Amino acid sequence: MAAMTYDELVDMLALQIANLPTYQTEVGATGPELAAVDKEHGNLVYARDYANLIDAAKKTATGIKQAEFNGEEGATVDEYPPIAAGAMPDPGTKAGCLTRALERNRRWKAAAGYTHEIGLALGIVRSGDPLDPSTVKPTIECDGAQSGNVFTIIIKNRGESDLYDVLGSPVGDPQLGLLKTTNTRSTDVTVPPKDPPGPQQFQVQVQLKKNGANYGQLSDIVRVTVNP
């Protein structure tokens, strides 16, 4: 993410307060981290609002000063605005919220369950930011047909890939071979028939591709039974 402004940090932390409970496991966020996000967001919002209050009061005070100096003779002068002393919601929080937020973001992005969609939900990346291929990991679902040595695969989290290879082999064979290359969200895949015919369990994995080269991470291996 590019340089972040004060308001952008506040907005990002607000997204994390709303969405971290949903994705806490995927990014490995700890309970203390969730508490820190909430406290830092509260302090930042308070500090911003208090600074705006002081700025508005300063403008009023400057107007009073000018009116008393050379305003229209006899005109009523504004009252000074009451200003309460500032008090942070969580006075125990230290300076440097931005540094801590970026450090948390880096750790969460490195988690095994992190995806680009989660990054958007947590404000770690913005919709206009370039997509980091190393964070793209497809997820797949497989459903075996009753006959014909066929299974259907559905793929999600494809990032900016334009194709993907479906890799697979019978369970027990460590070498996964290329079964099909396609670009559709779901597709039917035919596997070599078993001899003798009967149910066959396959292990399946997907490799994304972009511009002819491998892209992103391999999916997790999923098992599916054809001809059940």
Long-range contacts (C-beta under 8 A, 24 or more apart in sequence): 1-105, 1-124, 1-125, 1-126, 1-129, 2-129, 4-98, 4-102, 6-44, 6-48, 7-48, 9-44, 9-97, 9-98, 9-101, 10-41, 10-44, 10-45, 10-48, 11-123, 12-101, 12-122, 12-123, 12-124, 13-37, 13-40, 13-41, 13-44, 13-101, 13-123, 14-41, 14-123, 15-121, 15-122, 15-123, 16-41, 16-122, 16-123, 17-41, 19-121, 19-122, 20-122, 22-121, 23-113, 23-118, 23-121, 23-122, 25-113, 26-111, 26-113, 26-114, 26-115, 26-118, 27-108, 27-109, 27-111, 27-113, 27-114, 27-118, 27-122, 28-107, 28-108, 28-111, 28-113, 29-104, 29-108, 33-104, 36-93, 36-100, 36-104, 37-101, 37-104, 39-89, 39-90, 39-92, 39-93, 40-93, 40-97, 40-100, 40-101, 42-89, 42-90, 43-88, 43-89, 43-90, 43-93, 43-97, 44-97, 46-86, 46-88, 46-89, 47-86, 47-88, 50-86, 53-83, 54-83, 56-81, 57-81, 57-83, 109-135, 115-157, 116-157, 116-159, 117-157, 131-159, 131-160, 133-159, 133-160, 133-210, 133-215, 133-216, 134-216, 134-217, 135-216, 136-160, 136-161, 136-208, 136-215, 136-216, 136-217, 137-216, 137-217, 137-218, 137-219, 138-164, 138-206, 138-208, 138-216, 138-217, 138-219, 139-219, 139-220, 140-204, 140-205, 140-206, 140-219, 140-220, 140-222, 141-222, 142-204, 142-222, 142-223, 142-224, 143-224, 144-224, 144-225, 144-226, 144-227, 144-228, 145-188, 145-226, 145-227, 146-227, 146-228, 147-227, 148-190, 148-226, 148-227, 149-190, 149-191, 149-192, 149-193, 149-194, 149-200, 149-226, 149-227, 150-188, 150-189, 150-190, 150-191, 150-226, 151-188, 151-189, 151-191, 151-202, 151-204, 151-224, 151-226, 152-186, 152-187, 152-188, 152-189, 153-186, 153-187, 153-189, 153-204, 153-206, 154-185, 154-186, 155-185, 155-186, 155-206, 155-219, 156-185, 158-185, 158-208, 159-208, 159-215, 159-216, 160-210, 160-215, 161-208, 161-209, 161-210, 161-215, 161-216, 162-209, 162-210, 162-211, 163-208, 163-209, 163-210, 164-206, 164-207, 164-208, 164-209, 165-206, 165-207, 165-209, 166-204, 166-206, 167-204, 167-205, 167-206, 167-207, 168-202, 168-203, 168-204, 168-205, 169-202, 169-203, 170-194, 170-200, 170-201, 170-202, 170-203, 171-201, 171-202, 171-203, 171-223, 176-203, 176-205, 179-204, 181-209, 191-226, 194-227, 197-227, 198-227, 199-225, 199-226, 199-227, 199-228, 200-225, 200-226, 200-227, 201-225, 202-226
